[in-house]
Amino acid sequence: MNELSADRQKRWQQVVEQLERDYYALPEAEKTWLAELIGQIEKLQYGLDHLFHKAEGEQICARCKGACCAKGHNHAGLANLLSYVQQNMVPPDADFSKTCPWLGPCGCVHQARHRPYNCITFLCDKLEERLDNADVEEFYRLDQELRKLYLRVADFYSGGGMSGLLLQAARLNGVSLLSKKP
């Protein structure tokens, strides 16, 4: 592992540990609100994943070996990590020496409900061609609904947003990802 990868690995582990501490310090009412919001996100992500499988995405992605997954170290966002933390789950280990730290031998190591927004909503031409017009329309409808929910997280928390947690944490320079926006 090179120095940049090792630094990202260390920073990622720090982000995960700090977010866990900050989440457990939240008031119960806020945890309940987050659980409902994350549940809505997960439901939409399962819908997108269903369409991905309908287009035989696993087989198509296996042939290109995840070429679209390159540089995925900036994709995992606050909602994705909260999806693990609020359910007392440990996120999969990240390997920042890979083009995407969450790309395993059989594809993404995140379950669909935890997958980063950029990943769950990406539909390459090869996949889109395998869906009928109604399915393509449904895919993009789900994408729009999902984006609104991710932006709700971003409107509430300083660490929310459409960019990944490593970028958000660096921007916040030590301020909690769960600090409230004014």
Steps between C-alpha positions, in 0.01 A plus 500: 500500500646838400511803730188664352299178538624452855405860586150454355464172690594670827272799437209271407536302823507826699185622322317173574600502867411867551164463326414203721579704815306801373200292395467331840504844667197619298162542673263204454250709302770584247606136474137408431478768228824371347381138512186596306696703245765231455222242465349702213842526336556125531159422350573716194845348465350151499267615221796625295689179569201295382516680164878450488447124539215503249750638247740216594736756650709252694600312185563817298706660778701181547602514133636856529643423848346810658664758273240758604593441866840669464573767759215394727685614810305825486154348461394370843300776664350578838168325432686184394709479814202593719315208342754270663547687827134548586447123462807414711670352195867525411565625145717279282872559512623749245813435294621833366769337289224391257334722239195487728559406865174303501544304178533132582561204268124467438413871483406751767542374856220728621149360496270705279344681797840633611646574157612859431264719301733532199531123482138395549375759249754437225348334196743454212380483140537122492265464797253763385466327161386183679205672670173591334386864493278462807790354703738776390237758596455329838877491556532874453188569708651301788830681447328840538318390816821361646693818423239703691550281807880527483457877476277495811795352687723770347255775600508387862861390565826677416652170391213419266520566130555330174878476538662223700582495867876534459445823311233621743714420806797686351277799424365503857851477649408323823140621532256212545338368184176503702524865601176675413486754224375844604 
